[in-house]
Amino acid sequence: WTDYASRFSPSIWEQKDLQYILYGTQPMYLFKDEAWARQKEAIATSYRNVTSVSRIVAGHEMVDHMLLNKEGSVQRTRWDNGGDVIVNFGDTPFHDGTVQVGPKSFR
């Protein structure tokens, strides 16, 4: 298993977290003892962000996924229990008249 977030640089780690959020999956972390002190704040932030969505949608069926802009950098996923998340992978804020999502963020 080489797809764990803590193995990547901070910018890639942020992208991985947004992917986990978009699909409602759990993050994975793997580190050596000496890395814990260096990464514990990043791991805690990652965990809080990702599980804020996965706790709601875990075990539920994904029923819709769509691109909200032509670049594909803003995407929405919906689950059968009403869970709904919009992720902005881009570098600029997203506004569609009803919803706003900051760059490299989610709602």
Disulfide bonds with the S-S distance in Angstrom:
none
